[in-house]
Amino acid sequence: MVMVAIMFEPHQGRVPLRHSFNEVWEFLRKKGKIDLETERERTPFEVEAKITTRGTHKGERVIIFRARKGIEHARSYPCCWGSYYNCLGTRIGMYCKALDKFVS
């Protein structure tokens, strides 16, 4: 059997969201860390708004998604919001969807 790795493009796929990145980021900055879970799989995660301190997005707003044990799963920058995959090709759609619903 041959295994083929599937590569995803940055910002591939769309996730319909009600709130803009800025609205959600401001909401999180006021609330602090929030514990949520994804809708379909019920995967628990923690979400927090920050300002990046290094890398190509240094100084930008970011929403960080972590496992409840504090391990970072993914992040969304303004350019990633509403996409199923972020800049690095990491799946974020399910996290964004759960967070957007919570903010509503």
Biopython code that builds the backbone (N, CA, C, O; Angstrom):
import numpy as np
from Bio.PDB.StructureBuilder import StructureBuilder

atoms = [
    (1, "MET", "N", (0.847, -1.164, 0.000)),
    (1, "MET", "CA", (0.000, 0.000, 0.000)),
    (1, "MET", "C", (0.904, 1.242, 0.000)),
    (1, "MET", "O", (1.889, 1.305, 0.735)),
    (2, "VAL", "N", (0.559, 2.203, -0.817)),
    (2, "VAL", "CA", (1.317, 3.450, -0.908)),
    (2, "VAL", "C", (0.562, 4.526, -0.137)),
    (2, "VAL", "O", (-0.629, 4.745, -0.358)),
    (3, "MET", "N", (1.269, 5.192, 0.768)),
    (3, "MET", "CA", (0.673, 6.289, 1.540)),
    (3, "MET", "C", (1.021, 7.593, 0.848)),
    (3, "MET", "O", (2.174, 7.829, 0.488)),
    (4, "VAL", "N", (0.022, 8.430, 0.666)),
    (4, "VAL", "CA", (0.231, 9.718, 0.019)),
    (4, "VAL", "C", (-0.113, 10.812, 1.018)),
    (4, "VAL", "O", (-1.208, 10.833, 1.580)),
    (5, "ALA", "N", (0.821, 11.710, 1.231)),
    (5, "ALA", "CA", (0.568, 12.839, 2.133)),
    (5, "ALA", "C", (-0.244, 13.887, 1.391)),
    (5, "ALA", "O", (0.083, 14.256, 0.263)),
    (6, "ILE", "N", (-1.287, 14.357, 2.022)),
    (6, "ILE", "CA", (-2.123, 15.398, 1.435)),
    (6, "ILE", "C", (-1.662, 16.728, 1.991)),
    (6, "ILE", "O", (-1.637, 16.925, 3.206)),
    (7, "MET", "N", (-1.303, 17.626, 1.118)),
    (7, "MET", "CA", (-0.853, 18.950, 1.532)),
    (7, "MET", "C", (-2.000, 19.939, 1.342)),
    (7, "MET", "O", (-2.706, 19.903, 0.335)),
    (8, "PHE", "N", (-2.168, 20.797, 2.297)),
    (8, "PHE", "CA", (-3.210, 21.791, 2.222)),
    (8, "PHE", "C", (-2.587, 23.163, 2.040)),
    (8, "PHE", "O", (-1.537, 23.467, 2.607)),
    (9, "GLU", "N", (-3.232, 23.964, 1.261)),
    (9, "GLU", "CA", (-2.772, 25.320, 1.007)),
    (9, "GLU", "C", (-3.167, 26.224, 2.175)),
    (9, "GLU", "O", (-4.199, 26.006, 2.810)),
    (10, "PRO", "N", (-2.350, 27.233, 2.457)),
    (10, "PRO", "CA", (-2.747, 28.213, 3.476)),
    (10, "PRO", "C", (-4.100, 28.828, 3.114)),
    (10, "PRO", "O", (-4.361, 29.143, 1.953)),
    (11, "HIS", "N", (-4.938, 28.989, 4.107)),
    (11, "HIS", "CA", (-6.254, 29.622, 3.981)),
    (11, "HIS", "C", (-7.221, 28.856, 3.075)),
    (11, "HIS", "O", (-8.170, 29.433, 2.545)),
    (12, "GLN", "N", (-6.981, 27.576, 2.904)),
    (12, "GLN", "CA", (-7.852, 26.750, 2.076)),
    (12, "GLN", "C", (-9.173, 26.499, 2.785)),
    (12, "GLN", "O", (-9.206, 26.329, 4.004)),
    (13, "GLY", "N", (-10.252, 26.476, 2.032)),
    (13, "GLY", "CA", (-11.579, 26.186, 2.562)),
    (13, "GLY", "C", (-12.158, 27.364, 3.318)),
    (13, "GLY", "O", (-11.421, 28.164, 3.895)),
    (14, "ARG", "N", (-13.469, 27.469, 3.315)),
    (14, "ARG", "CA", (-14.148, 28.566, 3.997)),
    (14, "ARG", "C", (-15.054, 28.017, 5.091)),
    (14, "ARG", "O", (-15.679, 26.968, 4.939)),
    (15, "VAL", "N", (-15.108, 28.748, 6.189)),
    (15, "VAL", "CA", (-15.987, 28.427, 7.313)),
    (15, "VAL", "C", (-16.883, 29.645, 7.514)),
    (15, "VAL", "O", (-16.377, 30.733, 7.792)),
    (16, "PRO", "N", (-18.204, 29.492, 7.381)),
    (16, "PRO", "CA", (-19.091, 30.647, 7.570)),
    (16, "PRO", "C", (-19.140, 31.070, 9.045)),
    (16, "PRO", "O", (-19.523, 30.287, 9.914)),
    (17, "LEU", "N", (-18.753, 32.293, 9.305)),
    (17, "LEU", "CA", (-18.733, 32.824, 10.667)),
    (17, "LEU", "C", (-19.532, 34.110, 10.732)),
    (17, "LEU", "O", (-19.589, 34.855, 9.753)),
    (18, "ARG", "N", (-20.148, 34.380, 11.867)),
    (18, "ARG", "CA", (-20.958, 35.586, 12.056)),
    (18, "ARG", "C", (-20.131, 36.797, 12.458)),
    (18, "ARG", "O", (-20.473, 37.933, 12.130)),
    (19, "HIS", "N", (-19.051, 36.547, 13.165)),
    (19, "HIS", "CA", (-18.271, 37.637, 13.750)),
    (19, "HIS", "C", (-16.929, 37.793, 13.050)),
    (19, "HIS", "O", (-16.337, 36.823, 12.576)),
    (20, "SER", "N", (-16.468, 39.025, 12.998)),
    (20, "SER", "CA", (-15.161, 39.299, 12.404)),
    (20, "SER", "C", (-14.059, 38.888, 13.382)),
    (20, "SER", "O", (-14.307, 38.695, 14.572)),
    (21, "PHE", "N", (-12.864, 38.761, 12.869)),
    (21, "PHE", "CA", (-11.718, 38.449, 13.713)),
    (21, "PHE", "C", (-11.580, 39.495, 14.815)),
    (21, "PHE", "O", (-11.380, 39.149, 15.980)),
    (22, "ASN", "N", (-11.685, 40.761, 14.455)),
    (22, "ASN", "CA", (-11.518, 41.834, 15.439)),
    (22, "ASN", "C", (-12.564, 41.774, 16.550)),
    (22, "ASN", "O", (-12.239, 42.003, 17.715)),
    (23, "GLU", "N", (-13.809, 41.470, 16.207)),
    (23, "GLU", "CA", (-14.860, 41.346, 17.227)),
    (23, "GLU", "C", (-14.537, 40.220, 18.211)),
    (23, "GLU", "O", (-14.662, 40.387, 19.424)),
    (24, "VAL", "N", (-14.128, 39.090, 17.679)),
    (24, "VAL", "CA", (-13.833, 37.929, 18.523)),
    (24, "VAL", "C", (-12.576, 38.186, 19.348)),
    (24, "VAL", "O", (-12.538, 37.843, 20.530)),
    (25, "TRP", "N", (-11.556, 38.779, 18.752)),
    (25, "TRP", "CA", (-10.316, 39.062, 19.462)),
    (25, "TRP", "C", (-10.583, 40.007, 20.639)),
    (25, "TRP", "O", (-10.086, 39.774, 21.741)),
    (26, "GLU", "N", (-11.359, 41.066, 20.415)),
    (26, "GLU", "CA", (-11.698, 42.017, 21.487)),
    (26, "GLU", "C", (-12.506, 41.333, 22.588)),
    (26, "GLU", "O", (-12.285, 41.587, 23.772)),
    (27, "PHE", "N", (-13.433, 40.474, 22.204)),
    (27, "PHE", "CA", (-14.229, 39.712, 23.161)),
    (27, "PHE", "C", (-13.314, 38.883, 24.059)),
    (27, "PHE", "O", (-13.471, 38.877, 25.280)),
    (28, "LEU", "N", (-12.357, 38.184, 23.447)),
    (28, "LEU", "CA", (-11.429, 37.347, 24.218)),
    (28, "LEU", "C", (-10.502, 38.172, 25.101)),
    (28, "LEU", "O", (-10.187, 37.750, 26.214)),
    (29, "ARG", "N", (-10.066, 39.319, 24.643)),
    (29, "ARG", "CA", (-9.188, 40.167, 25.453)),
    (29, "ARG", "C", (-9.901, 40.605, 26.729)),
    (29, "ARG", "O", (-9.277, 40.718, 27.784)),
    (30, "LYS", "N", (-11.191, 40.850, 26.635)),
    (30, "LYS", "CA", (-11.972, 41.257, 27.815)),
    (30, "LYS", "C", (-12.265, 40.073, 28.730)),
    (30, "LYS", "O", (-12.226, 40.210, 29.952)),
    (31, "LYS", "N", (-12.556, 38.915, 28.151)),
    (31, "LYS", "CA", (-12.934, 37.719, 28.922)),
    (31, "LYS", "C", (-11.745, 36.955, 29.481)),
    (31, "LYS", "O", (-11.841, 36.360, 30.554)),
    (32, "GLY", "N", (-10.624, 36.965, 28.767)),
    (32, "GLY", "CA", (-9.505, 36.113, 29.139)),
    (32, "GLY", "C", (-9.637, 34.747, 28.494)),
    (32, "GLY", "O", (-10.396, 34.582, 27.539)),
    (33, "LYS", "N", (-8.907, 33.770, 29.004)),
    (33, "LYS", "CA", (-8.953, 32.414, 28.459)),
    (33, "LYS", "C", (-10.347, 31.821, 28.633)),
    (33, "LYS", "O", (-11.015, 32.039, 29.644)),
    (34, "ILE", "N", (-10.762, 31.073, 27.628)),
    (34, "ILE", "CA", (-12.078, 30.426, 27.661)),
    (34, "ILE", "C", (-11.894, 28.958, 27.294)),
    (34, "ILE", "O", (-11.134, 28.635, 26.380)),
    (35, "ASP", "N", (-12.579, 28.077, 27.996)),
    (35, "ASP", "CA", (-12.590, 26.653, 27.671)),
    (35, "ASP", "C", (-13.817, 26.351, 26.825)),
    (35, "ASP", "O", (-14.938, 26.698, 27.196)),
    (36, "LEU", "N", (-13.599, 25.704, 25.689)),
    (36, "LEU", "CA", (-14.677, 25.349, 24.769)),
    (36, "LEU", "C", (-14.467, 23.919, 24.293)),
    (36, "LEU", "O", (-13.535, 23.238, 24.720)),
    (37, "GLU", "N", (-15.348, 23.478, 23.403)),
    (37, "GLU", "CA", (-15.157, 22.198, 22.728)),
    (37, "GLU", "C", (-15.701, 22.323, 21.314)),
    (37, "GLU", "O", (-16.618, 23.100, 21.049)),
    (38, "THR", "N", (-15.116, 21.543, 20.412)),
    (38, "THR", "CA", (-15.574, 21.563, 19.033)),
    (38, "THR", "C", (-16.962, 20.939, 18.963)),
    (38, "THR", "O", (-17.325, 20.117, 19.805)),
    (39, "GLU", "N", (-17.727, 21.329, 17.965)),
    (39, "GLU", "CA", (-19.104, 20.849, 17.864)),
    (39, "GLU", "C", (-19.209, 19.362, 17.543)),
    (39, "GLU", "O", (-19.865, 18.613, 18.267)),
    (40, "ARG", "N", (-18.580, 18.946, 16.486)),
    (40, "ARG", "CA", (-18.778, 17.589, 16.004)),
    (40, "ARG", "C", (-18.094, 16.523, 16.852)),
    (40, "ARG", "O", (-18.723, 15.541, 17.249)),
    (41, "GLU", "N", (-16.829, 16.714, 17.125)),
    (41, "GLU", "CA", (-16.057, 15.705, 17.864)),
    (41, "GLU", "C", (-16.048, 15.925, 19.375)),
    (41, "GLU", "O", (-15.620, 15.052, 20.130)),
    (42, "ARG", "N", (-16.517, 17.085, 19.810)),
    (42, "ARG", "CA", (-16.523, 17.449, 21.235)),
    (42, "ARG", "C", (-15.105, 17.455, 21.820)),
    (42, "ARG", "O", (-14.892, 17.077, 22.972)),
    (43, "THR", "N", (-14.154, 17.886, 21.009)),
    (43, "THR", "CA", (-12.762, 17.976, 21.453)),
    (43, "THR", "C", (-12.587, 19.225, 22.300)),
    (43, "THR", "O", (-12.849, 20.330, 21.824)),
    (44, "PRO", "N", (-12.150, 19.075, 23.547)),
    (44, "PRO", "CA", (-11.985, 20.257, 24.397)),
    (44, "PRO", "C", (-10.753, 21.063, 23.980)),
    (44, "PRO", "O", (-9.735, 20.506, 23.568)),
    (45, "PHE", "N", (-10.871, 22.376, 24.096)),
    (45, "PHE", "CA", (-9.743, 23.251, 23.821)),
    (45, "PHE", "C", (-9.898, 24.550, 24.597)),
    (45, "PHE", "O", (-10.984, 24.892, 25.067)),
    (46, "GLU", "N", (-8.802, 25.253, 24.715)),
    (46, "GLU", "CA", (-8.745, 26.544, 25.389)),
    (46, "GLU", "C", (-8.387, 27.578, 24.330)),
    (46, "GLU", "O", (-7.609, 27.299, 23.417)),
    (47, "VAL", "N", (-8.948, 28.754, 24.454)),
    (47, "VAL", "CA", (-8.693, 29.799, 23.468)),
    (47, "VAL", "C", (-8.348, 31.106, 24.175)),
    (47, "VAL", "O", (-8.888, 31.420, 25.235)),
    (48, "GLU", "N", (-7.432, 31.862, 23.559)),
    (48, "GLU", "CA", (-6.955, 33.103, 24.167)),
    (48, "GLU", "C", (-6.511, 34.073, 23.071)),
    (48, "GLU", "O", (-6.011, 33.656, 22.026)),
    (49, "ALA", "N", (-6.700, 35.361, 23.320)),
    (49, "ALA", "CA", (-6.242, 36.407, 22.405)),
    (49, "ALA", "C", (-4.908, 36.958, 22.897)),
    (49, "ALA", "O", (-4.729, 37.205, 24.090)),
    (50, "LYS", "N", (-3.993, 37.145, 21.986)),
    (50, "LYS", "CA", (-2.658, 37.654, 22.310)),
    (50, "LYS", "C", (-2.166, 38.570, 21.191)),
    (50, "LYS", "O", (-2.824, 38.748, 20.166)),
    (51, "ILE", "N", (-0.992, 39.141, 21.424)),
    (51, "ILE", "CA", (-0.234, 39.856, 20.398)),
    (51, "ILE", "C", (1.033, 39.037, 20.194)),
    (51, "ILE", "O", (1.708, 38.694, 21.165)),
    (52, "THR", "N", (1.368, 38.716, 18.940)),
    (52, "THR", "CA", (2.557, 37.905, 18.697)),
    (52, "THR", "C", (3.821, 38.686, 19.031)),
    (52, "THR", "O", (3.876, 39.906, 18.878)),
    (53, "THR", "N", (4.826, 37.963, 19.487)),
    (53, "THR", "CA", (6.072, 38.614, 19.906)),
    (53, "THR", "C", (7.256, 38.278, 19.010)),
    (53, "THR", "O", (8.348, 38.816, 19.190)),
    (54, "ARG", "N", (7.037, 37.381, 18.037)),
    (54, "ARG", "CA", (8.132, 37.020, 17.137)),
    (54, "ARG", "C", (7.570, 36.424, 15.842)),
    (54, "ARG", "O", (6.365, 36.218, 15.704)),
    (55, "GLY", "N", (8.465, 36.158, 14.912)),
    (55, "GLY", "CA", (8.077, 35.535, 13.648)),
    (55, "GLY", "C", (7.556, 36.529, 12.631)),
    (55, "GLY", "O", (7.618, 37.741, 12.835)),
    (56, "THR", "N", (7.038, 35.997, 11.527)),
    (56, "THR", "CA", (6.570, 36.848, 10.429)),
    (56, "THR", "C", (5.340, 37.671, 10.792)),
    (56, "THR", "O", (5.048, 38.671, 10.136)),
    (57, "HIS", "N", (4.627, 37.262, 11.818)),
    (57, "HIS", "CA", (3.428, 37.988, 12.255)),
    (57, "HIS", "C", (3.679, 38.823, 13.518)),
    (57, "HIS", "O", (2.733, 39.212, 14.203)),
    (58, "LYS", "N", (4.938, 39.093, 13.822)),
    (58, "LYS", "CA", (5.302, 39.837, 15.037)),
    (58, "LYS", "C", (4.505, 41.140, 15.137)),
    (58, "LYS", "O", (4.420, 41.917, 14.185)),
    (59, "GLY", "N", (3.919, 41.354, 16.334)),
    (59, "GLY", "CA", (3.143, 42.557, 16.599)),
    (59, "GLY", "C", (1.689, 42.481, 16.169)),
    (59, "GLY", "O", (0.937, 43.429, 16.394)),
    (60, "GLU", "N", (1.273, 41.379, 15.557)),
    (60, "GLU", "CA", (-0.105, 41.228, 15.100)),
    (60, "GLU", "C", (-0.983, 40.583, 16.181)),
    (60, "GLU", "O", (-0.496, 39.912, 17.092)),
    (61, "ARG", "N", (-2.271, 40.808, 16.046)),
    (61, "ARG", "CA", (-3.236, 40.127, 16.903)),
    (61, "ARG", "C", (-3.311, 38.665, 16.481)),
    (61, "ARG", "O", (-3.207, 38.339, 15.299)),
    (62, "VAL", "N", (-3.493, 37.795, 17.463)),
    (62, "VAL", "CA", (-3.607, 36.365, 17.182)),
    (62, "VAL", "C", (-4.570, 35.736, 18.182)),
    (62, "VAL", "O", (-4.645, 36.154, 19.337)),
    (63, "ILE", "N", (-5.296, 34.739, 17.727)),
    (63, "ILE", "CA", (-6.140, 33.919, 18.594)),
    (63, "ILE", "C", (-5.480, 32.552, 18.643)),
    (63, "ILE", "O", (-5.267, 31.913, 17.613)),
    (64, "ILE", "N", (-5.159, 32.110, 19.861)),
    (64, "ILE", "CA", (-4.430, 30.855, 20.047)),
    (64, "ILE", "C", (-5.373, 29.784, 20.580)),
    (64, "ILE", "O", (-6.119, 30.008, 21.533)),
    (65, "PHE", "N", (-5.324, 28.613, 19.943)),
    (65, "PHE", "CA", (-6.129, 27.458, 20.342)),
    (65, "PHE", "C", (-5.196, 26.430, 20.962)),
    (65, "PHE", "O", (-4.233, 25.999, 20.328)),
    (66, "ARG", "N", (-5.480, 26.033, 22.209)),
    (66, "ARG", "CA", (-4.639, 25.073, 22.941)),
    (66, "ARG", "C", (-5.482, 23.910, 23.466)),
    (66, "ARG", "O", (-6.688, 24.031, 23.684)),
    (67, "ALA", "N", (-4.795, 22.775, 23.660)),
    (67, "ALA", "CA", (-5.415, 21.671, 24.377)),
    (67, "ALA", "C", (-5.564, 22.127, 25.820)),
    (67, "ALA", "O", (-4.866, 23.049, 26.244)),
    (68, "ARG", "N", (-6.419, 21.531, 26.553)),
    (68, "ARG", "CA", (-6.627, 21.956, 27.939)),
    (68, "ARG", "C", (-5.366, 21.799, 28.781)),
    (68, "ARG", "O", (-5.277, 22.383, 29.861)),
    (69, "LYS", "N", (-4.408, 21.037, 28.320)),
    (69, "LYS", "CA", (-3.148, 20.885, 29.048)),
    (69, "LYS", "C", (-2.160, 21.969, 28.657)),
    (69, "LYS", "O", (-0.995, 21.911, 29.049)),
    (70, "GLY", "N", (-2.604, 22.951, 27.896)),
    (70, "GLY", "CA", (-1.760, 24.074, 27.535)),
    (70, "GLY", "C", (-0.936, 23.907, 26.275)),
    (70, "GLY", "O", (-0.157, 24.795, 25.928)),
    (71, "ILE", "N", (-1.090, 22.795, 25.585)),
    (71, "ILE", "CA", (-0.322, 22.558, 24.361)),
    (71, "ILE", "C", (-1.012, 23.251, 23.191)),
    (71, "ILE", "O", (-2.193, 23.023, 22.929)),
    (72, "GLU", "N", (-0.269, 24.092, 22.498)),
    (72, "GLU", "CA", (-0.853, 24.825, 21.372)),
    (72, "GLU", "C", (-1.165, 23.884, 20.214)),
    (72, "GLU", "O", (-0.324, 23.101, 19.770)),
    (73, "HIS", "N", (-2.425, 23.992, 19.736)),
    (73, "HIS", "CA", (-2.855, 23.219, 18.565)),
    (73, "HIS", "C", (-2.695, 24.049, 17.304)),
    (73, "HIS", "O", (-2.203, 23.562, 16.286)),
    (74, "ALA", "N", (-3.114, 25.303, 17.380)),
    (74, "ALA", "CA", (-3.144, 26.151, 16.188)),
    (74, "ALA", "C", (-3.331, 27.595, 16.602)),
    (74, "ALA", "O", (-3.552, 27.910, 17.771)),
    (75, "ARG", "N", (-3.235, 28.462, 15.608)),
    (75, "ARG", "CA", (-3.495, 29.880, 15.842)),
    (75, "ARG", "C", (-4.147, 30.471, 14.606)),
    (75, "ARG", "O", (-3.978, 29.990, 13.486)),
    (76, "SER", "N", (-4.897, 31.529, 14.854)),
    (76, "SER", "CA", (-5.531, 32.262, 13.761)),
    (76, "SER", "C", (-5.103, 33.717, 13.824)),
    (76, "SER", "O", (-5.246, 34.383, 14.850)),
    (77, "TYR", "N", (-4.582, 34.189, 12.717)),
    (77, "TYR", "CA", (-4.297, 35.606, 12.532)),
    (77, "TYR", "C", (-5.484, 36.192, 11.770)),
    (77, "TYR", "O", (-6.318, 35.438, 11.268)),
    (78, "PRO", "N", (-5.578, 37.508, 11.672)),
    (78, "PRO", "CA", (-6.706, 38.094, 10.934)),
    (78, "PRO", "C", (-6.860, 37.523, 9.518)),
    (78, "PRO", "O", (-7.981, 37.332, 9.045)),
    (79, "CYS", "N", (-5.743, 37.252, 8.849)),
    (79, "CYS", "CA", (-5.803, 36.733, 7.480)),
    (79, "CYS", "C", (-6.349, 35.303, 7.412)),
    (79, "CYS", "O", (-6.818, 34.871, 6.359)),
    (80, "CYS", "N", (-6.293, 34.577, 8.510)),
    (80, "CYS", "CA", (-6.727, 33.177, 8.560)),
    (80, "CYS", "C", (-8.208, 33.032, 8.917)),
    (80, "CYS", "O", (-8.833, 32.036, 8.554)),
    (81, "TRP", "N", (-8.768, 34.004, 9.615)),
    (81, "TRP", "CA", (-10.125, 33.921, 10.151)),
    (81, "TRP", "C", (-11.122, 33.648, 9.035)),
    (81, "TRP", "O", (-11.129, 34.342, 8.019)),
    (82, "GLY", "N", (-11.954, 32.648, 9.223)),
    (82, "GLY", "CA", (-12.952, 32.277, 8.227)),
    (82, "GLY", "C", (-12.458, 31.235, 7.234)),
    (82, "GLY", "O", (-13.205, 30.812, 6.351)),
    (83, "SER", "N", (-11.198, 30.819, 7.375)),
    (83, "SER", "CA", (-10.641, 29.751, 6.539)),
    (83, "SER", "C", (-10.588, 28.465, 7.347)),
    (83, "SER", "O", (-10.497, 28.498, 8.574)),
    (84, "TYR", "N", (-10.644, 27.337, 6.660)),
    (84, "TYR", "CA", (-10.564, 26.072, 7.369)),
    (84, "TYR", "C", (-9.126, 25.760, 7.780)),
    (84, "TYR", "O", (-8.898, 25.068, 8.772)),
    (85, "TYR", "N", (-8.159, 26.270, 7.018)),
    (85, "TYR", "CA", (-6.739, 26.084, 7.325)),
    (85, "TYR", "C", (-6.073, 27.439, 7.518)),
    (85, "TYR", "O", (-6.402, 28.399, 6.822)),
    (86, "ASN", "N", (-5.138, 27.520, 8.458)),
    (86, "ASN", "CA", (-4.452, 28.781, 8.719)),
    (86, "ASN", "C", (-3.256, 28.969, 7.778)),
    (86, "ASN", "O", (-3.099, 28.219, 6.815)),
    (87, "CYS", "N", (-2.421, 29.966, 8.056)),
    (87, "CYS", "CA", (-1.245, 30.274, 7.230)),
    (87, "CYS", "C", (-0.297, 29.089, 7.052)),
    (87, "CYS", "O", (0.333, 28.939, 6.005)),
    (88, "LEU", "N", (-0.205, 28.255, 8.079)),
    (88, "LEU", "CA", (0.723, 27.126, 8.049)),
    (88, "LEU", "C", (0.080, 25.834, 7.553)),
    (88, "LEU", "O", (0.727, 24.788, 7.526)),
    (89, "GLY", "N", (-1.192, 25.904, 7.160)),
    (89, "GLY", "CA", (-1.891, 24.711, 6.693)),
    (89, "GLY", "C", (-2.450, 23.860, 7.812)),
    (89, "GLY", "O", (-2.791, 22.699, 7.589)),
    (90, "THR", "N", (-2.555, 24.417, 9.030)),
    (90, "THR", "CA", (-3.121, 23.707, 10.184)),
    (90, "THR", "C", (-4.628, 23.927, 10.217)),
    (90, "THR", "O", (-5.103, 25.040, 9.989)),
    (91, "ARG", "N", (-5.374, 22.874, 10.498)),
    (91, "ARG", "CA", (-6.839, 22.994, 10.568)),
    (91, "ARG", "C", (-7.248, 23.881, 11.743)),
    (91, "ARG", "O", (-6.847, 23.635, 12.881)),
    (92, "ILE", "N", (-8.038, 24.901, 11.466)),
    (92, "ILE", "CA", (-8.549, 25.785, 12.511)),
    (92, "ILE", "C", (-10.053, 25.972, 12.425)),
    (92, "ILE", "O", (-10.658, 26.532, 13.340)),
    (93, "GLY", "N", (-10.664, 25.519, 11.349)),
    (93, "GLY", "CA", (-12.080, 25.767, 11.110)),
    (93, "GLY", "C", (-12.996, 25.353, 12.240)),
    (93, "GLY", "O", (-13.911, 26.095, 12.599)),
    (94, "MET", "N", (-12.766, 24.177, 12.807)),
    (94, "MET", "CA", (-13.634, 23.672, 13.871)),
    (94, "MET", "C", (-13.500, 24.512, 15.138)),
    (94, "MET", "O", (-14.468, 24.687, 15.877)),
    (95, "TYR", "N", (-12.280, 25.040, 15.390)),
    (95, "TYR", "CA", (-12.075, 25.907, 16.552)),
    (95, "TYR", "C", (-12.745, 27.265, 16.334)),
    (95, "TYR", "O", (-13.409, 27.793, 17.225)),
    (96, "CYS", "N", (-12.559, 27.815, 15.144)),
    (96, "CYS", "CA", (-13.169, 29.122, 14.833)),
    (96, "CYS", "C", (-14.689, 29.045, 14.912)),
    (96, "CYS", "O", (-15.342, 29.953, 15.425)),
    (97, "LYS", "N", (-15.238, 27.961, 14.403)),
    (97, "LYS", "CA", (-16.694, 27.779, 14.404)),
    (97, "LYS", "C", (-17.242, 27.728, 15.830)),
    (97, "LYS", "O", (-18.236, 28.388, 16.132)),
    (98, "ALA", "N", (-16.614, 26.961, 16.697)),
    (98, "ALA", "CA", (-17.066, 26.855, 18.099)),
    (98, "ALA", "C", (-16.920, 28.192, 18.821)),
    (98, "ALA", "O", (-17.796, 28.583, 19.592)),
    (99, "LEU", "N", (-15.824, 28.887, 18.574)),
    (99, "LEU", "CA", (-15.592, 30.184, 19.208)),
    (99, "LEU", "C", (-16.592, 31.215, 18.716)),
    (99, "LEU", "O", (-17.139, 31.975, 19.514)),
    (100, "ASP", "N", (-16.838, 31.251, 17.413)),
    (100, "ASP", "CA", (-17.795, 32.187, 16.838)),
    (100, "ASP", "C", (-19.191, 31.977, 17.424)),
    (100, "ASP", "O", (-19.902, 32.938, 17.716)),
    (101, "LYS", "N", (-19.573, 30.715, 17.594)),
    (101, "LYS", "CA", (-20.884, 30.391, 18.177)),
    (101, "LYS", "C", (-20.947, 30.847, 19.628)),
    (101, "LYS", "O", (-21.976, 31.358, 20.069)),
    (102, "PHE", "N", (-19.865, 30.669, 20.375)),
    (102, "PHE", "CA", (-19.828, 31.083, 21.782)),
    (102, "PHE", "C", (-19.983, 32.594, 21.929)),
    (102, "PHE", "O", (-20.647, 33.064, 22.853)),
    (103, "VAL", "N", (-19.381, 33.348, 21.029)),
    (103, "VAL", "CA", (-19.442, 34.804, 21.080)),
    (103, "VAL", "C", (-20.857, 35.299, 20.781)),
    (103, "VAL", "O", (-21.251, 36.362, 21.262)),
    (104, "SER", "N", (-21.615, 34.555, 20.006)),
    (104, "SER", "CA", (-22.987, 34.982, 19.611)),
    (104, "SER", "C", (-23.927, 35.151, 20.773)),
    (104, "SER", "O", (-25.091, 35.501, 20.579)),
]
sb = StructureBuilder()
sb.init_structure("model")
sb.init_model(0)
sb.init_chain("A")
sb.init_seg("    ")
for serial, (resi, resn, name, xyz) in enumerate(atoms, 1):
    if name == "N":
        sb.init_residue(resn, " ", resi, " ")
    sb.init_atom(name, np.array(xyz, "f"), 0.0, 1.0, " ", f" {name:<3s}", serial, name[0])
structure = sb.get_structure()
